[in-house]
Amino acid sequence: MPRNLDLTALRSFVTVADSGGVTRAAGMLHLTQSAVSMQLKRLEDALGLQLLDRSARAIAPTAAGDQLLAYARKMLEMNDEALNRLTSQEFEGEVTLGVPHDIVYPAIPKVLQRMNAEFPRVKVQLISSFTRGLKAAFDRGECDLILTTEDDCGPGGETLTTLPLHWIGAPGGSAWRKRPLRLAFGRHCIFRAGVIRKVEEAGIDWELAVESDFDRAIEASVSADLAIFAVLEGTEPQYLERISHGGQLPALASKKINLYMREANTAPILPELAEMIRQAYRQF
């Protein structure tokens, strides 16, 4: 007789592996700790394998657990997609999500993909702009939910994560060594004033080599080793690299990625979308 893996137990296993603990996973699954522990034991007994290493402070998958984890994610994704496509008629319509240019990748495409799978009747209209413009659009009611990059979090906002800024340049480039230091920024970049202040505090002469409304123009100039710029950790373009300057450039500040959302009664799907975004940023 063929044997079947328990999807409920697999969901608990994946959540424990991602969160690093049974207690945290239980809270995320809205189950008791004992229920999650029993599901994990049942899964390990069914396979005759130890899937989780419990010897350290944070629980981590064993080698066998890592193998199962890849399969479990695919199985749960297919299960959830099938159920939602066949049964989810609750949500439909359109919501508008605003995201700054520089943090669209890597989190937002995954969120959009998941939204399409789980709520196929909902259209997400993505607006990419600068933080100041997005906050103004949100205040005018033109966006249902926005992400921002800020020093602090405003009223009604929620900080998802705090990320450091890093100097970025062309692979193997030398623009960062030259003086005056050639910088590239968008006209409305919220990082600009703070980065320039750090450069001036370090006593480094600088000049604005590139100023544009378009990220591609800035990235092209940096890629050509004509200037350098600063981006949040984890959002670096693949064809550029973090500069190993050995202290010859000033250390930069960190920025908060904040979430602002309208009241759920304006669009009942908003809490679902917001939770997907939260989960995406927990992986940073």
Secondary structure as UniProt FT lines:
FT   HELIX           7..19
FT   HELIX           22..29
FT   HELIX           33..47
FT   STRAND          52..53
FT   STRAND          60..61
FT   HELIX           63..87
FT   STRAND          93..100
FT   HELIX           101..103
FT   TURN            105..106
FT   HELIX           107..118
FT   TURN            120..121
FT   STRAND          122..129
FT   HELIX           131..139
FT   TURN            140..141
FT   STRAND          145..150
FT   TURN            155..156
FT   STRAND          157..169
FT   TURN            171..172
FT   HELIX           175..177
FT   STRAND          181..186
FT   TURN            187..188
FT   TURN            190..191
FT   HELIX           192..201
FT   TURN            202..203
FT   STRAND          206..212
FT   HELIX           215..223
FT   TURN            224..225
FT   STRAND          228..232
FT   TURN            233..234
FT   TURN            238..239
FT   STRAND          241..242
FT   TURN            246..247
FT   STRAND          254..261
FT   HELIX           264..266
FT   TURN            268..269
FT   HELIX           270..282
//
